[in-house]
Amino acid sequence: MQTDYDPCAVEAAAQRYWEEHQSFKAVEDTSREKFYCLSMFPYPSGRLHMGHVRNYTIGDVIARYQRMLGKNVLQPMGWDAFGLPAENAAITHGIPPSQWTRSNIAYMKDQLKKLGFGYDWDRELATCDPDYYRWEQWLFTRLIDKGLAYRAKAMVNWDPIDQTVLANEQVIDGRGWRSGAPIEKREITQWCVRITDYAQELLDALDGLDGWPERVRTMQRNWIGRSEGVHMTFGVADSDETLGIYTTRPDTVMGVTYVAVAAEHPLARRAAETDPALAAFIEECRQGGISEAEIETMEKKGYPLGIDAIHPITGEPVPIYAANFVLIGYGTGAVMAVPAHDQRDWEFAERYGIAKRAVIRPADAESCDISAAAFTDKGVLFNSGAFDGLTSEQAFDAIATWLSEQGKGERTVNFRLRDWGVSRQRYWGCPLPVVNGADGEARPETELPVRLPEDVVVDGSGSPLKRMPEFSELGNGETRETDTFDTFFESSWYYARYCSPDCDTAMLDERAKYWLPVDQYIGGIEHAVLHLLYARFFHKLMRDEGLVDCDEPFTKLLTQGMVVAETWYREDADGRKQWFNPAEVVPVRDDKGRVVSAVLEADGEPVTYGGIEKMSKSKNNGVDPQSLTERYGADTVRLYTMFTSPPDQSLEWNDEGVEGAFRFIKRLWTLGTGEAETIRAGAAPADLDEAAKAARLEIHGALKKALFDYQRNQFNTVVSGCMSMVNTLYRLESAARAQVLREGVSIVLRLLGPIAPHVTHHLWRELGFGDDILAAPWPEVDESALVQDSIEYVVQVNGKVRAKIKVAADADKATIEAAALADEHARKFIGDKTIRKVIVVPKKLVNIVA
């Protein structure tokens, strides 16, 4: 048995064994309890980063742990392969996006294998493969048939450089996340899916997701945004037209002093035909995004249309303004404005000199002061005619009833959630399976899959599909849709396809009903709303097609913390920052580890500390997992990422910590190889002396805590417990040393097996425990080892530790007190003082108050 730890050789041998024995191949077996463990699949960007490594290590630890509990485990891996980044990279390199993507997949797959992740590679999928995306095309045709997918004009964020629609989250400070171009609002024809038909179910089902972080459930509740209000109708002066308006505060309706409509509203467009200044304002409003966050923070501007709305209760005219904070795609594109009781409306009224009418006062006041700000709380109505004296809650009912009786309004439930616009004007994506007829009508494609041409070089001037008649022209005046799906479409059901990866007759087969739902899903908190909400929605669509028989896709969700590291930069005369990797910097720190100064190693000149931030290319503070693996081995990288912090908290990178993890693995290796003969010869513990009993007490005590920590995914304290056990075994001196050593090493190897699988696999075999640690039974606590003949108590005198005593484990309170009072070290500090009382904390301490 080799004495020097060679991680490269050890890990290569273990990985060969797993591959030859198909150790992680998952086969459906109804006689066994299944466990489906899944980490969010990566975008094949080219190389793994530490965020990937941490995410996938957490998932692999959970999967291996569940496997060692005897469960039938599925842990697959695949690739979220479509998307705009591949197009941009392909433009840079002058190659087709498919070539760039598949090359990256091959490279990253090799990286994942070298990290020892236990994936069933037979189930690998890539969302850019026609065998995969044909089935989402099929489902989309079903949604069209059911009326759940439809074509409509929608206001979108348009990137004029990338020539595509951007999601709100892809607009940063009014600019496209990739191009940096100022975003425009544009109304285009989009294909949408009616997620709003499932809004109430999506909301209600959150209450049953007990295995999800409450923070994520709250974010989804807020995103769905259920509200109860009143939809009412305002008239338009000198016209038969009406304005529909939704409000959650009908109690304030008597305070309406103007109505605001979107710049794209038909009333505004018509008024602009004879008002050039209004037309210019409307054009100005086209700039910028459509996200609520951006609307909320922008400067509020408006322009009067010269048209009045007619109040539905009083019949009074109120002016209509086009306003940049109203969006045509949200609600009706019109809002009633109550400056006295809404701060945004108050600020707008201040700016444009519009009247404010207070109609709600605090319950303990006779009036309402709105001179400095709006009064936004609920209260009691006044200045409200027949509704005076009602509370806001009473007025909600009374006004809703009055409007309903007059045919001018009705109670309604509204959702902040909007239907999902799934069209993207990009090339590298799944083609929408839609044929546009000569008459302008759209129909679902019947011949699937609609294959994306892959031997295409993109140049950035919009989608090349629009310039490929061989793709789009079908004859007889029919054309194929050239938009592609939003890439969230592919990532919303991949977890299910892993269950039936080779099924060529249906989207899913009966195997999906065995594996689903996913028992443990792991991914970043940044996916809390979009991906996780869309996946929940997609699952319900598949359920309603009879493809799955459960309501939710993921039983438990673990959102791992970020990997963060120090940042360093220099700033040039124009204020631009050049970022340096931490490995290039030599910092000086004080005795508490705080940065005092730093220089760049290359030139010795100062650099500025930029704080600790998430590892990223933009801040150049990443650590290359591959170089670490080549230097220390995959087990060290895995152990470090699990030991440094709990999975759901941020991991602050520290090179010294990596060295420490490497030293511990070598220490374990040395214990195993140096004591190999002793360990092989050891028998089951029997006839133990006091030293052996003490060692077993420590080992089984640590084991008991580690087993509990595994159940709650606290792997950092599992590693800590294993380190404690190894220390105990190193210092053990006993006639029964061989017995305890064999038992202790066996426990440590199995506990560390999911975390550092290669070295534990090797030592397990070499030390004669068995052929495959994956097949070993999970360790169990020997409760008899935790039974103590005696217990050590700390003795305090007036709150300060003065001695330690040992008493029989079954000693009563009087005996413990007597032993403490008789201890010579304690007596020294008691002296001639009168003992006022003695406090005994069972199994811990005795405090003598004198």
C-alpha positions in Angstrom: 0.0 0.0 0.0 1.5 3.3 -1.1 2.5 5.6 1.8 2.6 8.9 0.0 -0.8 10.5 -0.9 -1.0 11.0 -4.7 -4.5 12.5 -5.3 -4.1 12.2 -9.1 -3.6 8.4 -9.0 -6.1 7.8 -6.2 -8.8 9.8 -8.0 -8.2 8.4 -11.4 -8.5 4.8 -10.1 -11.7 5.5 -8.2 -13.3 7.1 -11.2 -12.3 4.2 -13.4 -13.9 1.8 -10.9 -17.2 3.8 -10.8 -17.3 3.9 -14.6 -16.5 0.2 -15.1 -19.1 -0.8 -12.5 -21.7 1.7 -13.6 -21.9 2.7 -9.9 -24.4 5.6 -10.5 -26.6 4.1 -13.1 -30.2 4.5 -12.0 -32.8 1.8 -12.7 -36.4 2.0 -11.7 -37.2 -0.4 -8.9 -40.6 -0.2 -7.2 -39.4 -2.4 -4.4 -37.0 0.3 -3.2 -37.5 3.8 -1.9 -36.4 6.2 -4.6 -34.5 9.5 -4.1 -34.2 11.9 -7.0 -31.4 14.5 -6.3 -30.9 17.2 -8.8 -28.7 20.3 -9.1 -29.7 23.0 -11.5 -28.0 22.2 -14.8 -25.3 24.6 -16.1 -25.1 26.8 -19.2 -22.1 25.5 -21.1 -20.0 28.6 -21.0 -16.7 26.9 -21.5 -15.3 26.3 -18.0 -16.6 25.5 -14.6 -16.4 28.2 -11.9 -16.4 27.8 -8.1 -20.1 28.5 -7.9 -20.7 25.4 -10.1 -18.3 23.3 -8.0 -20.0 24.2 -4.8 -23.5 23.7 -6.2 -22.7 20.3 -7.6 -20.6 19.2 -4.6 -23.6 19.8 -2.4 -25.9 17.8 -4.7 -23.4 15.0 -4.9 -22.9 14.8 -1.2 -26.7 14.5 -0.7 -27.0 11.9 -3.4 -24.2 9.7 -2.1 -25.5 10.0 1.4 -29.0 8.9 0.3 -27.4 6.1 -1.6 -25.6 4.9 1.4 -28.9 4.9 3.3 -30.0 2.2 0.9 -32.2 4.3 -1.4 -32.5 4.0 -5.1 -30.9 7.2 -6.2 -31.1 9.2 -9.4 -28.7 12.0 -10.0 -28.5 13.1 -13.6 -26.7 16.0 -15.4 -27.3 17.9 -18.6 -26.8 21.2 -20.3 -29.0 24.4 -20.6 -27.5 24.9 -24.1 -29.6 27.5 -25.9 -29.3 31.2 -25.4 -27.9 34.6 -26.5 -24.4 34.1 -24.9 -23.6 31.4 -27.4 -24.6 33.7 -30.3 -22.4 36.5 -28.9 -19.4 34.1 -28.4 -20.0 32.7 -31.9 -19.8 36.2 -33.4 -16.5 36.8 -31.6 -15.0 33.5 -32.7 -16.6 33.3 -36.2 -18.1 29.9 -35.7 -21.6 28.5 -35.5 -23.2 28.7 -32.0 -23.7 24.9 -32.2 -20.0 24.2 -32.6 -19.1 26.5 -29.8 -21.7 25.0 -27.5 -20.9 21.4 -28.1 -17.2 21.9 -27.7 -17.9 23.6 -24.4 -20.1 20.7 -23.3 -17.4 18.2 -24.0 -14.8 20.2 -22.0 -17.1 20.8 -19.0 -18.3 17.2 -18.9 -14.7 16.1 -18.5 -14.2 18.7 -15.7 -17.3 17.3 -13.9 -16.1 13.7 -14.2 -12.7 14.7 -12.7 -14.4 16.2 -9.7 -15.9 12.7 -9.0 -19.6 13.7 -9.2 -21.8 10.6 -9.2 -24.0 11.3 -12.3 -25.9 8.8 -14.4 -24.3 10.0 -17.6 -26.6 7.7 -19.7 -29.4 10.2 -19.0 -27.4 13.2 -20.1 -29.3 15.7 -22.2 -28.6 19.0 -24.0 -31.6 21.3 -24.6 -30.2 22.1 -28.1 -30.7 18.5 -29.2 -33.8 18.0 -31.5 -34.6 14.8 -29.5 -35.1 17.0 -26.5 -36.8 20.2 -27.9 -39.2 18.3 -30.2 -41.3 17.5 -27.1 -41.6 21.1 -25.8 -42.7 21.9 -29.4 -45.3 19.2 -29.1 -46.5 20.5 -25.8 -46.8 24.0 -27.2 -49.0 22.8 -30.1 -51.2 21.2 -27.4 -51.3 24.6 -25.6 -52.4 26.3 -28.8 -55.2 23.7 -29.3 -56.4 24.3 -25.7 -56.3 28.1 -26.0 -53.5 28.3 -23.4 -51.0 29.7 -26.0 -52.0 32.7 -28.1 -50.5 35.4 -30.2 -51.0 39.0 -29.2 -49.3 42.4 -29.3 -47.3 43.2 -26.3 -45.1 46.0 -25.0 -41.6 44.6 -24.6 -38.0 45.7 -23.8 -36.3 45.9 -27.2 -32.5 45.8 -27.5 -31.8 47.7 -30.8 -28.3 46.2 -31.0 -29.0 42.5 -30.3 -32.3 42.9 -32.1 -34.3 41.0 -29.6 -36.7 41.2 -26.7 -35.2 41.2 -23.2 -36.8 40.1 -20.0 -37.1 42.8 -17.3 -34.3 41.1 -15.4 -32.0 41.5 -18.4 -32.3 45.3 -18.4 -29.8 46.9 -16.1 -29.9 50.7 -15.6 -32.0 51.0 -18.7 -29.5 49.2 -20.9 -29.3 45.7 -22.3 -27.3 43.3 -20.2 -25.2 42.1 -23.1 -25.0 44.9 -25.6 -25.2 47.9 -23.2 -27.5 49.6 -25.6 -30.3 51.9 -24.3 -33.5 49.8 -24.2 -36.6 50.9 -26.1 -40.2 50.1 -25.4 -41.7 48.4 -28.4 -45.0 46.8 -29.2 -44.6 43.7 -31.2 -46.5 40.5 -31.8 -45.6 37.9 -29.3 -46.6 34.3 -28.5 -47.7 34.1 -24.9 -48.7 31.3 -22.6 -51.6 31.7 -20.1 -49.7 31.3 -16.8 -52.3 33.6 -15.3 -54.9 30.8 -15.7 -52.8 28.9 -13.0 -52.0 31.9 -10.8 -54.3 31.0 -8.0 -53.2 27.4 -7.9 -49.5 28.4 -8.1 -50.2 30.7 -5.1 -52.2 28.3 -3.0 -49.7 25.4 -3.5 -46.9 27.4 -2.0 -48.4 26.7 1.4 -47.7 23.0 0.9 -44.0 23.4 -0.1 -42.7 23.0 3.5 -39.3 21.8 2.2 -38.7 25.2 0.5 -37.0 28.2 2.1 -39.6 30.6 3.4 -37.7 33.4 1.6 -38.3 31.8 -1.8 -41.9 31.1 -1.1 -42.4 34.8 -0.1 -40.7 36.0 -3.3 -43.0 33.9 -5.4 -46.1 35.1 -3.4 -45.1 38.6 -4.1 -44.3 37.9 -7.8 -47.8 36.3 -8.3 -49.2 39.3 -6.3 -52.8 38.4 -5.7 -55.0 41.4 -4.8 -58.7 42.0 -4.3 -60.1 45.2 -5.6 -62.8 46.8 -7.8 -62.8 47.2 -11.6 -64.7 50.4 -12.4 -65.5 52.4 -15.5 -64.8 56.1 -16.0 -66.5 57.8 -18.9 -64.7 60.0 -21.5 -66.1 63.5 -22.0 -67.9 64.2 -25.3 -67.5 60.5 -26.3 -69.1 57.1 -25.9 -65.7 55.7 -25.0 -65.0 54.4 -21.5 -61.8 53.9 -19.4 -61.6 50.7 -17.4 -59.6 51.1 -14.2 -58.7 48.6 -11.5 -58.0 49.7 -7.9 -57.4 48.0 -4.6 -58.5 51.2 -2.8 -62.0 52.0 -3.9 -62.4 53.8 -0.5 -60.3 56.7 -2.1 -62.3 57.0 -5.3 -64.0 60.3 -4.2 -60.5 61.8 -4.0 -59.7 61.2 -7.7 -58.5 64.5 -9.3 -56.9 63.1 -12.5 -56.6 59.9 -14.5 -53.3 58.7 -16.0 -53.0 56.6 -19.1 -50.0 54.9 -20.7 -48.3 56.9 -23.5 -49.2 54.1 -25.9 -52.9 54.2 -24.9 -55.3 54.8 -27.9 -56.6 58.0 -26.3 -53.0 59.4 -26.1 -52.1 58.3 -29.6 -55.2 59.9 -31.0 -54.6 63.2 -29.1 -51.0 63.2 -30.3 -52.2 63.4 -34.0 -52.9 67.1 -33.5 -50.4 67.9 -30.7 -46.7 67.6 -31.7 -45.6 68.2 -28.1 -47.6 65.2 -27.0 -46.2 63.2 -29.8 -42.7 64.1 -28.7 -43.5 63.1 -25.2 -44.9 59.7 -26.3 -41.7 59.1 -28.3 -39.6 60.0 -25.2 -41.6 57.4 -23.2 -40.5 54.7 -25.7 -37.0 54.9 -24.2 -36.3 52.7 -21.2 -37.5 49.4 -20.0 -40.8 48.1 -18.8 -39.9 46.6 -15.5 -41.7 47.7 -12.4 -38.5 48.4 -10.6 -37.4 50.8 -13.4 -40.8 52.5 -13.5 -40.8 52.9 -9.7 -37.4 54.7 -9.7 -37.7 56.9 -12.8 -38.6 60.5 -12.7 -42.4 60.7 -13.1 -43.4 62.8 -16.1 -46.8 63.4 -17.8 -48.6 65.5 -20.5 -52.3 66.6 -20.5 -54.3 65.1 -23.3 -56.8 67.9 -23.3 -59.5 65.3 -22.6 -61.5 64.8 -19.4 -62.6 61.6 -17.8 -66.0 61.4 -16.1 -66.0 60.3 -12.5 -68.2 57.2 -12.1 -69.9 58.4 -8.9 -69.9 62.2 -8.9 -70.1 62.7 -12.7 -67.4 65.4 -12.4 -64.8 65.8 -15.1 -61.2 65.1 -14.2 -58.3 65.7 -16.6 -56.5 62.8 -18.4 -52.7 62.8 -18.5 -50.3 60.5 -20.5 -47.8 59.4 -17.9 -44.5 57.5 -18.2 -45.3 55.4 -15.1 -48.3 53.7 -16.6 -47.7 50.7 -18.9 -50.0 49.6 -21.6 -49.4 46.0 -20.9 -50.2 46.1 -17.2 -53.9 46.0 -16.4 -56.0 48.4 -18.5 -53.2 50.9 -19.2 -55.1 53.5 -17.1 -55.0 54.3 -13.4 -57.2 56.6 -11.3 -55.0 59.1 -9.4 -55.7 60.2 -5.8 -52.9 62.6 -4.9 -54.1 63.0 -1.3 -53.7 59.3 -0.6 -50.9 58.0 -2.9 -47.4 59.4 -2.7 -46.6 58.9 -6.4 -49.8 60.7 -7.4 -49.1 63.4 -4.8 -45.6 64.1 -6.4 -47.1 64.1 -9.9 -49.8 66.5 -8.8 -47.3 68.8 -7.1 -45.2 68.9 -10.3 -48.2 69.7 -12.6 -50.3 71.8 -10.3 -53.2 69.4 -10.1 -55.6 69.7 -7.2 -55.5 67.3 -4.2 -58.7 66.3 -2.4 -58.4 64.5 0.9 -61.1 62.0 1.6 -59.6 59.7 4.2 -58.6 60.9 7.7 -57.0 59.1 10.6 -59.7 57.5 12.9 -58.6 59.8 15.8 -58.6 63.0 13.8 -61.2 65.3 12.3 -59.2 66.1 9.1 -56.1 65.0 7.2 -53.0 67.1 6.6 -51.6 66.4 3.1 -49.5 69.6 2.8 -46.2 67.8 2.9 -47.0 64.2 1.8 -49.9 62.0 1.0 -51.8 60.2 3.8 -51.6 56.6 2.6 -53.0 54.7 5.6 -56.6 53.4 5.8 -58.9 55.4 8.0 -62.4 57.0 8.0 -64.0 58.6 5.0 -65.0 62.3 4.8 -65.6 64.6 1.8 -67.2 61.5 0.3 -70.9 62.3 0.2 -73.0 59.4 1.1 -70.0 57.4 2.2 -68.9 59.8 4.9 -68.1 58.2 8.3 -67.4 54.7 6.9 -64.1 53.1 7.7 -62.0 52.2 4.7 -63.0 48.5 5.1 -66.7 49.4 5.2 -66.3 51.8 2.3 -64.7 49.1 0.1 -67.9 47.1 0.4 -70.3 50.0 0.1 -68.7 51.6 -2.9 -68.2 48.2 -4.7 -71.9 47.5 -4.2 -73.0 50.9 -5.4 -70.8 50.7 -8.6 -72.1 47.2 -9.3 -75.8 48.3 -8.9 -75.1 51.2 -11.2 -73.4 48.9 -13.8 -70.2 50.9 -13.4 -68.0 48.4 -11.6 -67.5 45.0 -10.0 -65.4 43.3 -7.4 -62.5 41.4 -8.9 -59.4 39.5 -8.0 -56.3 40.6 -9.8 -52.7 39.3 -10.1 -49.5 41.1 -10.6 -48.3 38.1 -12.6 -48.6 38.5 -16.3 -48.9 35.9 -19.1 -45.6 34.5 -20.1 -44.3 36.0 -23.4 -42.3 33.1 -24.8 -41.2 34.6 -28.2 -37.6 35.7 -28.7 -36.2 37.2 -31.9 -33.0 35.2 -31.7 -31.4 32.4 -33.7 -29.9 30.0 -31.1 -33.1 28.7 -29.5 -35.9 26.2 -30.1 -38.0 27.2 -33.1 -41.6 27.9 -32.3 -43.7 25.2 -34.0 -46.1 27.6 -35.8 -47.0 28.0 -39.4 -48.4 31.4 -40.6 -51.0 31.0 -43.3 -51.4 33.2 -46.4 -54.5 34.6 -44.7 -52.5 35.7 -41.7 -53.9 32.9 -39.4 -51.5 30.8 -37.4 -51.7 27.1 -37.0 -49.6 24.6 -35.0 -46.9 22.7 -37.0 -47.8 19.0 -37.4 -44.4 17.6 -38.5 -42.1 17.7 -35.5 -39.4 18.5 -34.6 -39.0 21.8 -36.4 -35.3 21.5 -36.6 -33.1 24.5 -36.0 -30.5 24.8 -38.8 -27.1 24.4 -37.0 -24.5 25.1 -39.7 -25.1 28.9 -39.4 -22.7 31.7 -38.7 -24.4 34.7 -37.0 -23.2 38.3 -37.5 -25.3 40.1 -34.8 -27.7 41.7 -37.2 -30.8 40.0 -36.0 -31.8 36.4 -36.4 -30.4 34.7 -39.6 -33.6 32.6 -39.7 -35.4 35.6 -41.1 -33.0 35.6 -44.0 -33.2 31.8 -44.7 -36.1 31.1 -47.1 -35.2 27.4 -47.0 -36.3 27.5 -43.4 -39.1 30.0 -43.4 -40.8 29.6 -46.8 -43.1 26.6 -47.0 -45.0 27.3 -50.3 -48.6 28.1 -50.9 -48.1 31.4 -49.2 -47.3 29.8 -45.9 -44.3 30.8 -43.8 -42.7 29.2 -40.7 -42.4 31.3 -37.6 -38.8 32.5 -37.2 -39.0 33.4 -33.5 -37.5 31.0 -31.0 -38.6 30.1 -27.5 -37.4 32.0 -24.4 -34.7 29.7 -23.0 -36.7 29.4 -19.7 -39.0 27.2 -21.8 -36.3 24.5 -22.0 -35.2 24.7 -18.4 -38.8 24.5 -17.2 -39.1 20.7 -17.8 -35.6 19.2 -18.1 -35.9 17.6 -14.7 -38.8 15.5 -16.0 -37.1 14.4 -19.2 -34.2 13.0 -17.2 -36.7 10.3 -16.1 -37.4 9.2 -19.7 -34.4 10.4 -21.6 -34.6 7.8 -24.4 -38.3 7.8 -24.9 -38.9 8.6 -28.6 -42.7 8.1 -28.6 -43.8 10.7 -26.0 -42.6 13.6 -24.0 -42.5 11.4 -20.9 -43.3 7.8 -20.1 -44.3 5.8 -17.0 -40.8 6.0 -15.6 -41.4 9.7 -14.8 -44.2 8.7 -12.5 -41.7 6.5 -10.6 -39.1 9.2 -10.1 -41.1 12.4 -9.8 -41.3 14.7 -7.9 -37.6 15.6 -7.4 -36.9 14.9 -3.8 -34.0 17.5 -3.4 -33.4 20.4 -5.8 -30.3 22.5 -5.4 -29.6 25.9 -7.0 -29.0 29.6 -6.4 -31.5 32.0 -4.8 -31.3 34.1 -8.0 -33.6 31.5 -9.6 -36.3 31.9 -6.9 -38.9 33.5 -9.1 -38.5 33.0 -12.9 -37.0 29.5 -13.3 -38.7 28.0 -10.2 -42.1 29.6 -11.0 -42.0 28.6 -14.6 -41.0 25.0 -13.7 -43.9 24.8 -11.3 -46.2 26.1 -14.0 -44.8 23.7 -16.7 -45.3 20.8 -14.3 -49.0 21.6 -14.0 -49.3 21.7 -17.7 -47.7 18.3 -18.0 -49.9 17.0 -15.2 -53.0 18.2 -17.1 -51.7 16.3 -20.1 -51.6 13.1 -18.0 -47.8 13.0 -18.2 -47.1 13.2 -14.5 -49.3 12.4 -11.5 -48.0 14.9 -8.9 -48.8 18.6 -8.5 -45.3 20.0 -7.8 -41.9 19.3 -9.3 -39.6 19.8 -6.3 -40.3 18.5 -2.8 -37.3 20.1 -1.1 -35.3 23.1 -2.3 -31.8 24.1 -1.1 -30.6 27.5 -2.2 -26.8 27.5 -1.8 -24.9 30.6 -0.8 -22.5 32.4 -3.1 -18.8 31.9 -3.3 -17.2 35.3 -2.5 -13.6 36.6 -2.5 -11.6 39.7 -2.1 -11.4 42.2 -4.9 -8.5 44.5 -5.9 -8.3 47.3 -8.5 -6.6 50.4 -9.8 -8.5 53.4 -11.2 -7.3 55.3 -14.2 -7.7 59.1 -14.8 -11.1 58.5 -16.5 -12.4 56.6 -13.5 -12.3 53.2 -15.1 -11.3 50.4 -12.9 -8.8 47.6 -13.7 -9.4 44.6 -11.6 -6.7 42.2 -10.5 -7.0 38.6 -9.4 -6.3 38.0 -5.6 -3.5 35.7 -6.6 -1.7 38.6 -8.2 -1.8 40.8 -5.1 0.3 40.9 -2.0 -1.8 42.3 0.9 -0.6 43.6 4.3 -3.0 42.9 7.2 -3.2 43.9 10.8 -3.3 41.4 13.7 -7.1 40.9 13.2 -6.7 40.1 9.5 -8.0 43.4 8.2 -6.4 44.8 5.1 -4.0 47.7 5.7 -2.4 48.0 2.3 -1.6 46.0 -0.8 0.6 46.0 -3.8 0.5 44.2 -7.2 3.2 41.4 -7.1 4.2 42.1 -10.7 5.3 45.8 -10.2 5.2 46.4 -6.5 2.8 49.4 -7.0 -0.3 49.9 -4.7 -3.7 48.5 -5.5 -7.0 49.4 -3.8 -9.0 46.9 -1.8 -12.5 46.6 -3.3 -14.2 44.6 -0.6 -15.5 41.0 -0.7 -17.8 40.2 -3.5 -19.3 37.3 -5.4 -16.7 35.6 -7.6 -17.1 36.9 -11.2 -15.2 37.6 -14.4 -16.1 41.3 -14.2 -14.3 41.7 -10.9 -11.5 39.2 -11.8 -11.7 37.6 -8.3 -12.4 34.0 -9.4 -10.4 30.9 -8.6 -10.0 28.3 -11.3 -11.3 24.9 -10.0 -9.3 23.0 -12.5 -5.9 24.4 -11.4 -6.9 23.6 -7.8 -7.9 20.1 -8.7 -4.7 19.5 -10.5 -2.7 20.8 -7.5 -4.6 19.3 -4.5 -7.0 16.8 -6.0 -10.8 16.9 -6.3 -11.3 15.6 -2.7 -9.5 18.6 -1.3 -11.7 21.1 -3.3 -14.8 19.2 -2.3 -13.9 19.0 1.3 -13.0 22.7 1.5 -16.2 23.9 -0.1 -18.2 21.7 2.3 -16.2 22.5 5.5 -15.9 26.3 5.2 -19.6 27.2 5.7 -23.1 25.7 5.7 -24.5 25.2 2.2 -27.1 27.9 2.5 -24.6 30.6 3.5 -21.9 32.4 1.5 -18.5 30.8 1.3 -15.6 33.3 1.7 -12.6 32.0 -0.2 -9.4 31.5 1.7 -6.3 29.9 0.2 -5.0 28.9 3.6 -8.3 27.0 4.2 -7.6 24.9 1.0 -4.2 24.0 2.4 -5.8 23.0 5.6 -8.3 20.7 3.9 -5.4 19.1 2.0 -3.5 18.6 5.2 -6.4 16.9 6.8 -6.9 14.4 3.9 -3.1 13.6 4.1 -3.5 13.1 7.8 -6.4 10.7 7.2 -4.3 9.0 4.6 -1.3 8.6 6.9 -3.5 7.2 9.6 -4.9 4.6 7.2 -1.6 3.6 5.5 0.5 3.9 8.6 -1.8 1.7 10.7 -3.0 -0.6 7.8 -1.9 -3.8 9.4 -3.4 -2.9 12.8 -6.7 -1.8 11.2 -6.9 -5.0 9.1 -6.3 -7.1 12.2 -8.7 -5.3 14.5 -11.8 -7.1 15.7 -15.1 -5.9 17.1 -14.7 -3.9 20.3 -14.8 -6.1 23.4 -13.1 -6.1 26.9 -12.2 -2.5 26.6 -10.0 -0.6 29.1 -10.8 3.0 30.2 -8.8 4.6 27.4 -10.6 2.6 24.8 -14.0 3.3 26.4 -13.2 7.1 26.5 -12.2 7.0 22.8 -15.4 5.2 21.8 -17.4 7.7 23.8 -15.8 10.6 21.8 -16.2 8.8 18.5 -19.8 7.7 18.9 -20.7 11.1 20.4 -19.3 12.8 17.3 -21.0 10.2 15.1 -24.4 10.9 16.7 -24.1 14.6 16.0 -22.8 14.0 12.5 -25.7 11.8 11.6 -28.1 14.5 12.8 -26.1 17.1 10.8 -26.4 15.0 7.6 -30.1 15.0 8.0 -30.1 18.8 8.0 -27.4 19.3 5.3 -24.9 20.8 7.7 -21.9 19.2 6.1 -19.4 21.7 7.6 -20.0 20.3 11.1 -19.9 16.7 9.7 -16.3 17.4 8.5 -15.6 19.0 11.9 -16.8 15.9 13.6 -14.6 13.7 11.4 -11.6 15.8 12.2 -12.3 15.3 15.9 -12.6 11.6 15.4 -9.3 11.4 13.6 -7.6 13.3 16.4 -9.1 10.9 18.9 -7.7 7.9 17.0 -4.2 9.5 16.7 -3.8 10.0 20.4 -5.4 6.6 21.4 -3.1 4.5 23.6 -4.9 1.3 24.7 -4.5 -2.4 24.8 -7.6 -2.5 22.7 -6.2 0.0 20.2 -6.7 -2.2 17.2 -10.3 -2.8 17.9 -11.2 0.9 18.4 -9.0 2.0 15.5 -10.7 -0.4 13.1 -14.1 0.7 14.2 -13.2 4.4 14.3 -11.6 4.5 10.8 -14.6 2.6 9.4 -16.9 5.3 10.8 -14.8 8.2 9.6 -14.5 6.8 6.0 -18.2 6.2 5.7 -19.1 9.7 7.0 -16.5 11.3 4.7 -17.5 9.1 1.8 -20.1 11.5 0.3 -17.8 14.5 0.7 -14.3 13.1 -0.2 -15.3 10.0 -2.2 -12.0 9.1 -3.9 -9.7 8.8 -0.9 -12.4 7.1 1.2 -13.1 4.6 -1.7 -9.4 3.8 -1.9 -8.8 3.4 1.9 -12.0 1.4 2.3 -10.7 -1.2 -0.1 -7.1 -1.2 1.0 -7.9 -1.6 4.6 -10.1 -4.6 4.0 -13.5 -3.2 4.8 -15.0 -4.2 1.5 -14.9 -3.7 -2.3 -17.2 -0.6 -2.5 -17.8 1.9 0.2 -21.0 2.9 -1.7 -22.5 -0.4 -0.8 -21.4 -0.2 2.9 -24.1 0.2 5.5 -24.4 3.7 6.9 -22.8 3.9 10.4 -25.0 3.6 13.4 -24.4 4.9 16.9 -23.6 2.3 19.6 -25.7 3.7 22.4 -23.8 1.6 24.9 -20.6 3.5 24.0 -22.3 6.7 25.2 -23.0 5.3 28.7 -20.4 6.8 31.1 -19.3 5.3 34.3 -18.3 8.8 35.5 -18.9 12.4 34.5 -16.6 15.3 34.7 -18.0 18.5 36.3 -16.5 22.0 36.1 -16.4 23.6 39.6 -16.9 27.3 39.8 -16.5 29.5 42.8 -18.5 32.7 42.5 -18.8 32.2 38.8 -15.2 31.5 38.0 -13.8 28.1 37.0 -11.5 26.8 39.8 -11.5 23.0 39.5 -12.7 19.9 37.7 -14.0 16.8 39.5 -15.2 13.3 38.4 -18.1 11.7 40.0 -20.1 8.5 39.3 -22.6 8.9 36.5 -25.4 8.0 38.8 -24.4 10.2 41.7 -27.2 12.2 43.3 -27.1 16.0 43.9 -25.8 15.7 47.5 -22.9 13.5 46.4 -22.0 15.9 43.6 -22.1 18.9 46.0 -20.0 17.1 48.6 -17.3 16.2 46.0 -17.2 19.8 44.8 -16.9 21.2 48.3 -14.2 18.7 49.2 -12.0 19.5 46.2 -8.7 21.1 47.4 -8.6 23.6 44.5 -12.1 24.8 45.2 -11.5 25.0 49.0 -8.5 27.3 48.3 -10.9 29.9 46.8 -13.7 29.4 49.3 -11.4 30.0 52.3 -13.3 31.2 55.4 -16.3 32.5 53.5 -19.8 31.4 54.3 -21.2 29.2 51.6 -24.6 30.7 50.7 -25.7 28.1 48.1 -24.4 25.5 45.7 -25.9 25.3 42.2 -25.6 22.0 40.3 -26.2 21.9 36.6 -26.6 18.2 35.8 -23.7 16.6 33.8 -22.0 20.0 33.4 -21.0 22.1 36.4 -21.2 23.0 40.0 -21.2 26.7 41.0 -20.4 27.5 44.7 -21.6 30.9 45.8 -19.7 32.1 48.9 
